[in-house]
Amino acid sequence: MTMGRLADTPEPPYFAVIFTSQASQVDTAGYARTAQHMLELAERQPGYLGIEETRDEDGVGITVSYWESLAAIEAWKKQADHLDAQRLGRERWYNAFRLRITRVERATAWKAPKSSDT
């Protein structure tokens, strides 16, 4: 299983886009390049707050991206390179996916103290 970092999001409210997918395992190198490009591009989009992602050995992945507003999500959805990636995902990289958008109303965080802090 691969995991990224935990996103450092602001105080709610904000929005989360939850993208759950089953990878096709076709053109994995092309998928990896495009996924990296999408991450770099998303980070430059107005309203982007962060991302968390993981994928297991069977190709099931969950990506949660965080956004300031529904308008920011809509703008990202319509971004030209992202539209190309969406098309390629449907044509080549995914056997199935689910996309859900939700408003985050409450969030809590905890982090274990470092051993030198005790």
Beta strands, then each sheet from edge to edge (+ up, - down):
strand 1: 2-3
strand 2: 14-23
strand 3: 48-55
strand 4: 60-67
strand 5: 94-104
sheet 1: 1+ 3- 4+ 2- 5+
end
